[in-house]
Structures are given as C-alpha cells and as structure tokens.
Amino acid sequence: MLFKNSSCICNPPKSSSALPTSGKSPPPPNNDLWFVAVVTFEPLPDGGTRYTARVRHWTQEGMEKHAAMGFADGWNKAFDQLVEQVA
C-alpha cells in the first residue's frame, strides 16, 4: 500500500543523527500518523557502530495505529537492509 505524504529528513551539518518526520506541514483532517524519529549513529571502541532509533508520535492513538500497521516490523526490516548494504 502506498501513502501520499510530505515527509522530510532534517540533518544538521556534521551530525551523527537524522530526524525524519512526517509533520512538516499542517496535518490533513483525521491524520494521527504523524511522527518524528531521532536516528543516531554512535561509533563504538571496537570499530562498530551503535544505531539507535527513537520515534515520537503526535498522539497516543497515532502510536497505537502505527503499531497495529506493523511499524516496528517495518523499521526492523529497514535496519536489516541497511546492515546488508554496509556489510
């Protein structure tokens, strides 16, 4: 299923984080799926990288609706694909 959206990724220069958000403009009526994610990449002493993703939804209802849609599974799949690309 495809969703029309106006997402963006905010990334400060020389940063080890990305801030993807679906909320860069006023939400359409009854849209409770807006969120902001904070994704960080931290170098580890052994040469690896710690990847952390935190997601904040505008509403509790939005978080629950996204969870029911498989949001966590989708993010985990995207992470696995990222690991495959950099391995």
C-alpha positions as CSV (number, residue, x, y, z in Angstrom):
1,M,0.0,0.0,0.0
2,L,1.3,3.4,-0.9
3,F,0.7,6.5,1.2
4,K,0.9,10.1,-0.2
5,N,2.9,12.1,2.3
6,S,5.2,15.1,2.5
7,S,7.9,13.7,4.7
8,C,11.3,15.2,5.2
9,I,14.6,14.4,6.8
10,C,16.3,17.1,8.9
11,N,20.0,16.6,9.4
12,P,22.2,19.2,11.0
13,P,25.7,19.5,9.3
14,K,28.4,17.3,10.7
15,S,25.9,15.4,12.8
16,S,25.7,11.8,13.6
17,S,21.9,11.9,13.6
18,A,18.9,12.2,11.3
19,L,15.5,13.4,12.2
20,P,12.9,12.1,9.8
21,T,9.4,13.5,10.2
22,S,6.1,13.2,8.5
23,G,5.0,16.5,10.1
24,K,6.5,19.3,8.1
25,S,3.1,20.9,7.2
26,P,-0.3,21.1,8.8
27,P,-1.8,17.6,9.0
28,P,-4.8,16.6,6.9
29,P,-8.1,16.1,8.8
30,N,-8.1,12.9,11.0
31,N,-4.4,12.2,10.4
32,D,-2.9,10.8,13.6
33,L,0.1,9.0,12.0
34,W,2.5,12.0,12.2
35,F,5.7,11.3,13.9
36,V,9.3,12.4,14.4
37,A,12.1,9.9,14.6
38,V,15.5,10.5,16.1
39,V,18.1,8.2,14.5
40,T,21.6,8.3,15.8
41,F,24.8,6.6,14.8
42,E,27.5,6.3,17.5
43,P,31.0,4.9,16.9
44,L,32.0,2.1,19.3
45,P,35.5,1.4,20.6
46,D,35.6,-1.9,18.8
47,G,35.1,-0.2,15.4
48,G,31.4,-1.0,15.2
49,T,28.5,1.5,15.2
50,R,25.6,1.7,17.6
51,Y,22.3,2.5,15.7
52,T,19.5,3.9,17.8
53,A,16.1,4.9,16.5
54,R,13.5,6.6,18.7
55,V,10.1,7.5,17.4
56,R,7.7,10.1,18.9
57,H,4.1,10.2,17.6
58,W,1.9,13.3,17.9
59,T,-0.8,11.3,19.8
60,Q,-1.2,8.0,21.7
61,E,-3.8,7.0,19.2
62,G,-1.4,7.6,16.3
63,M,1.3,5.4,18.0
64,E,-1.2,2.6,18.6
65,K,-2.5,2.8,15.0
66,H,1.1,2.7,13.6
67,A,1.9,-0.2,15.8
68,A,-1.1,-2.1,14.5
69,M,0.1,-1.4,11.0
70,G,3.4,-3.2,11.7
71,F,5.5,0.0,12.2
72,A,8.2,-1.8,14.3
73,D,8.5,-4.7,11.9
74,G,9.0,-2.2,9.1
75,W,11.7,-0.3,10.9
76,N,13.4,-3.5,11.8
77,K,13.3,-4.7,8.2
78,A,14.7,-1.3,7.0
79,F,17.5,-1.7,9.6
80,D,18.3,-5.2,8.4
81,Q,18.5,-3.8,4.8
82,L,20.9,-1.1,6.0
83,V,23.2,-3.6,7.6
84,E,23.2,-5.7,4.4
85,Q,24.3,-2.6,2.4
86,V,27.2,-1.6,4.7
87,A,28.4,-5.1,5.5
